[in-house]
Amino acid sequence: MAPSAVSPAVPPTGNPPPTDKLPTTRKIVIFSDFDGTIFMQDTGHVLFNKYGCGSEQRERLEKQFKNGEKTFKGISEELWGSLDLPFEQGLKAIQEHLTLDQDFKTFHDFCLNNKIPFNVISAGLKPILRRVLDLFIGEESSASIDIIANDATIDGEGHEWKPHWRHDHESGHDKALSINEYKDAAKIESEDGTIPMVIFIGDGVSDLAAASQADVLFARRGLALEAHCIEKNIKYLPYDTFADIQREIIKIAQIDEKKTRGQGLPVNFNPRANMWRRISSKTAVPAFAAATPAEEGRFIWPEHFDEQGGKVSGSAPGAQVMGAS
């Protein structure tokens, strides 16, 4: 569930990009948002609008979040708590109202053919996301996708839909931390110092923290993540469908192989992401938080922003932040 954003419809693509083997020895890892990215609609919104608090109350809560009156986790708990229907009934409603990105299946085949790990990273609820993928792309294909999201308890009669937050974080799920946890668990960085290329695909403001960790950022055209990238002069690649992403990844891999032969740092390595991974001290984090816009800051360093979006005491005034790249 994310602040309201419905992905625009796009015309059919022309000739699909190839799905055969990439000409690169560089390891590539992909992290993708779910709602508004893989699917054009938001799974939670479908349920809240029809079986929960309704669209008007949902929009009021989202406005309160955007104004800094409530946290993302706070409005999410209220929205999920408004549901009272069995899980299977809710799943049927979701299935009837969701549209899969028209080129996602082909893109996923491309990832499988090239042994590219594809991971969903979401502020949503894992039981819902898994079942939705099972229904739309098949259980076998779904099983190859790791879902990094919040868990949930949904009782048998559907009277309680209770999120279990992945992190002690005001957004419920610190996506940047999850990406780094994944890297540590998978031991992605090799012994010879070769570093994988990390790609993130998203659409909305809730993707900002995860996007900060990527070497290559794809933002769905016309939505909030692209608008933020334009406003803050952050490098990104726009996309309408996953076919656009596939074509760009092929180009990027070819350039990287030509320039690096897959050794050392990726040609488009994001030093800011590495810098963010190193920022952990009690003095460094407030310094960077102080230079971060409020809306972005509430996702990245919520402990340094009050519920009205202002910096809390202790945040270093006048701090300088490295330019995005």
C-alpha positions as a printed Julia matrix, in Angstrom:
325×3 Matrix{Float64}:
   0.0     0.0     0.0
   1.35    3.37   -1.01
   0.01    6.9    -1.24
  -2.46    7.05   -4.08
  -0.95    6.62   -7.53
  -2.42    4.7   -10.41
  -0.06    3.88  -13.23
  -1.24    5.3   -16.55
  -2.28    2.97  -19.33
   0.33    2.57  -22.04
   0.05    1.58  -25.69
   1.24   -1.87  -26.75
   4.97   -2.13  -27.34
   6.47   -2.86  -30.74
   8.91   -5.7   -31.26
   9.7    -7.21  -27.86
  13.33   -7.11  -26.73
  15.27  -10.39  -26.8
  15.24  -12.68  -23.77
  18.41  -14.59  -24.59
  21.68  -14.42  -22.67
  23.21  -11.05  -21.81
  26.73  -10.38  -23.09
  28.12   -9.66  -19.61
  29.98  -11.35  -16.78
  28.8    -8.75  -14.24
  26.32   -9.99  -11.65
  23.1    -8.0   -11.84
  20.52   -7.9    -9.03
  17.07   -6.36   -9.45
  14.76   -5.0    -6.75
  11.27   -3.92   -7.8
   8.3    -2.3    -6.13
   4.98   -4.14   -6.53
   1.93   -1.84   -6.51
   1.99    0.61   -9.42
   5.1    -1.05  -10.81
   4.56   -4.74  -11.57
   0.82   -4.16  -11.33
  -0.82   -0.99  -12.55
  -3.09   -0.65   -9.51
  -2.54   -0.87   -5.75
  -3.63   -4.14   -4.1
  -4.49   -2.45   -0.83
  -6.53    0.29   -2.46
  -8.74   -2.29   -4.18
  -9.61   -3.78   -0.78
  -9.9    -0.55    1.2
 -12.15    1.12   -1.37
 -14.6    -1.79   -1.67
 -14.46   -3.62    1.66
 -12.84   -1.24    4.12
 -12.97    2.42    5.02
 -13.83    3.52    1.47
 -11.97    5.72   -0.99
 -12.85    9.04    0.69
 -11.44    8.05    4.08
  -8.41    6.46    2.43
  -7.69    9.69    0.58
  -8.11   11.69    3.82
  -5.58    9.45    5.56
  -3.15    9.72    2.67
  -3.44   13.5     2.8
  -2.68   13.39    6.54
   0.43   11.37    5.78
   1.58   13.74    3.04
   1.04   16.69    5.39
   3.09   14.98    8.09
   0.14   14.63   10.47
   0.4    10.82   10.56
   3.09    8.28    9.81
   2.94    5.84    6.92
   2.73    2.95    9.38
  -0.03    4.72   11.3
  -2.31    5.2     8.31
  -1.53    1.68    7.07
  -2.65    0.13   10.36
  -5.89    2.09   10.19
  -6.51    1.07    6.58
  -5.81   -2.65    7.06
  -7.77   -2.56   10.31
 -10.85   -1.35    8.43
 -11.15   -4.64    6.5
 -13.64   -7.34    7.46
 -13.79  -10.06    4.81
 -12.28  -13.53    4.3
  -8.87  -13.62    2.65
 -10.05  -15.63   -0.37
 -12.88  -13.16   -1.03
 -10.43  -10.29   -0.88
  -8.06  -12.14   -3.2
 -10.85  -12.63   -5.73
 -11.61   -8.9    -5.69
  -7.95   -8.08   -6.19
  -7.72  -10.51   -9.1
 -10.72   -8.88  -10.78
  -9.33   -5.35  -10.53
  -5.57   -5.69  -11.05
  -3.75   -5.37  -14.36
  -0.29   -6.88  -14.74
   2.24   -4.78  -16.64
   1.84   -6.14  -20.16
   5.54   -6.94  -20.56
   6.33   -8.23  -17.07
   6.15  -11.94  -17.91
   8.58  -11.53  -20.8
  10.87   -9.47  -18.58
  10.77  -12.12  -15.88
  11.7   -14.78  -18.46
  14.61  -12.55  -19.43
  15.74  -12.49  -15.78
  15.45  -16.26  -15.45
  17.35  -16.87  -18.7
  20.17  -14.64  -17.52
  20.2   -15.83  -13.89
  19.36  -12.31  -12.68
  17.81  -12.41   -9.18
  14.5   -10.53   -9.28
  13.24   -9.41   -5.87
   9.99   -7.7    -4.96
  10.49   -5.12   -2.23
   7.24   -3.64   -0.95
   5.51   -1.81    1.88
   2.59   -4.2     1.36
   1.73   -7.54    2.98
   3.66  -10.59    1.84
   0.77  -13.14    1.99
  -1.24  -11.01   -0.45
   1.65  -10.28   -2.79
   2.64  -13.95   -3.02
  -0.87  -15.15   -3.83
  -1.34  -12.41   -6.41
   1.87  -13.41   -8.19
   0.81  -17.07   -8.04
  -2.45  -16.17   -9.77
  -1.05  -13.89  -12.46
   2.24  -15.54  -13.46
   1.84  -19.07  -12.09
   3.17  -20.67   -8.93
   6.38  -21.95  -10.53
   7.41  -18.52  -11.83
   6.23  -16.85   -8.63
   8.41  -19.17   -6.54
  11.53  -17.81   -8.25
  10.78  -14.29   -6.95
  11.89  -13.39   -3.45
   9.34  -11.12   -1.74
  10.75   -8.71    0.84
   7.72   -7.19    2.56
   5.76   -7.0     5.8
   4.12  -10.16    7.07
   0.53  -10.34    8.3
  -1.98  -12.32   10.31
  -5.42  -12.67    8.72
  -7.87  -14.7    10.76
  -9.99  -17.39    9.13
 -13.14  -15.28    8.9
 -11.27  -12.14    7.89
 -12.32  -10.08   10.91
  -8.71   -9.04   11.54
  -6.07   -8.07    8.99
  -3.04   -7.31   11.14
   0.31   -6.27    9.6
   3.53   -7.49   11.21
   6.02   -4.79   10.38
   9.38   -5.86    9.06
  11.29   -3.12   10.87
  10.9    -0.83   13.86
  10.55    2.07   11.45
   7.83    4.66   10.94
   7.22    3.36    7.42
   6.96   -0.22    8.76
   9.48   -1.43    6.2
  12.84    0.26    5.72
  13.44   -0.69    2.09
  17.0     0.63    2.05
  17.86   -1.54    5.04
  16.21   -4.54    3.4
  18.36   -4.2     0.3
  21.49   -4.11    2.43
  20.27   -7.05    4.54
  19.77   -8.97    1.31
  23.27   -8.13    0.14
  24.77   -9.32    3.42
  22.74  -12.54    3.48
  23.52  -13.41   -0.13
  27.17  -12.31    0.17
  26.77  -10.55   -3.13
  30.09   -8.71   -2.97
  32.67  -11.23   -4.17
  36.03  -11.99   -2.58
  37.94  -10.37   -5.47
  36.21   -7.04   -4.87
  33.91   -7.22   -7.88
  30.63   -5.51   -7.04
  27.26   -6.37   -8.6
  25.12   -3.87  -10.42
  22.03   -3.1    -8.32
  18.91   -2.05  -10.23
  15.76   -0.64   -8.65
  12.37   -0.26  -10.36
   9.63    1.83   -8.8
   6.92    4.44   -9.15
   6.25    6.33   -5.91
   7.56    8.35   -2.99
   7.67    5.25   -0.76
  10.39    3.92   -3.09
  12.85    6.73   -2.3
  14.88    4.93    0.35
  15.32    1.81   -1.78
  16.06    3.91   -4.86
  18.95    5.51   -2.99
  20.72    2.14   -2.9
  20.61    1.5    -6.65
  23.27    1.94   -9.3
  20.52    2.14  -11.91
  17.1     3.6   -11.11
  13.99    3.11  -13.25
  10.98    5.35  -12.49
   7.58    4.83  -14.09
   6.86    7.73  -16.4
   4.43   10.37  -15.15
   4.29    9.31  -11.48
   5.69   10.58   -8.18
   9.12    8.92   -8.25
   9.91   10.42  -11.65
   8.68   13.84  -10.49
  10.95   13.65   -7.45
  13.94   12.63   -9.57
  13.35   15.55  -11.92
  12.94   18.01   -9.05
  16.08   16.83   -7.22
  18.17   16.22  -10.35
  18.59   12.52   -9.58
  19.67   10.33  -12.46
  16.99    7.87  -13.53
  15.61    6.09  -16.57
  11.88    6.49  -17.34
   9.8     3.5   -18.39
   6.28    2.83  -19.59
   6.44   -0.98  -19.47
   8.97   -3.61  -18.46
   9.96   -3.94  -22.12
  11.57   -0.49  -21.84
  13.48   -1.65  -18.76
  14.65   -4.8   -20.51
  16.01   -2.86  -23.49
  17.89   -0.46  -21.23
  19.38   -3.24  -19.11
  20.73   -4.89  -22.26
  22.34   -1.6   -23.32
  23.77   -0.95  -19.85
  25.18   -4.47  -19.6
  26.87   -4.12  -22.99
  28.49   -0.83  -21.98
  29.63   -2.23  -18.64
  31.15   -5.31  -20.25
  33.0    -3.21  -22.81
  34.44   -0.82  -20.22
  35.03   -3.1   -17.21
  34.89   -6.71  -18.44
  32.69   -7.29  -15.41
  35.51   -6.55  -12.97
  35.6    -4.14  -10.04
  32.92   -1.45   -9.85
  30.01   -1.27  -12.32
  30.45    1.45  -14.9
  27.43    3.24  -13.38
  28.3     2.54   -9.73
  26.38    4.8    -7.35
  28.84    6.19   -4.77
  25.97    7.84   -2.9
  24.46    4.42   -2.2
  27.74    3.24   -0.75
  27.91    6.42    1.31
  24.41    5.79    2.67
  25.44    2.27    3.68
  28.32    3.7     5.73
  26.24    6.33    7.51
  25.38    4.78   10.85
  26.88    6.98   13.57
  24.72    9.12   15.83
  26.43   12.25   14.53
  26.49   11.45   10.81
  22.84   10.52   10.35
  21.4    13.76   11.81
  23.78   15.77    9.64
  22.45   14.21    6.46
  18.88   14.19    7.73
  19.07   17.93    8.31
  19.7    18.49    4.62
  16.96   16.12    3.46
  13.51   17.4     2.32
  10.76   16.54    4.81
   8.7    14.22    2.59
  11.79   12.21    1.62
  13.17   12.33    5.14
  10.09   10.76    6.73
  10.79    7.61    4.69
  14.58    7.53    5.06
  15.26    8.81    8.6
  11.85    9.03   10.32
  13.44    9.22   13.77
  14.82   12.65   12.82
  11.48   14.09   11.64
   8.45   14.88   13.76
   4.92   14.0    12.63
   4.54   17.47   11.1
   7.54   16.82    8.85
   9.96   19.15   10.67
  13.43   18.18   11.85
  13.55   17.12   15.49
  15.98   18.71   17.89
  19.46   17.3    17.51
  19.42   17.34   13.72
  22.46   19.28   12.64
  21.54   22.65   11.13
  23.23   23.78    7.97
  24.64   20.34    7.2
  25.82   19.62    3.69
  24.72   16.6     1.71
  26.42   15.01   -1.26
  24.68   15.68   -4.56
  22.59   12.87   -6.0
  23.95   11.12   -9.0
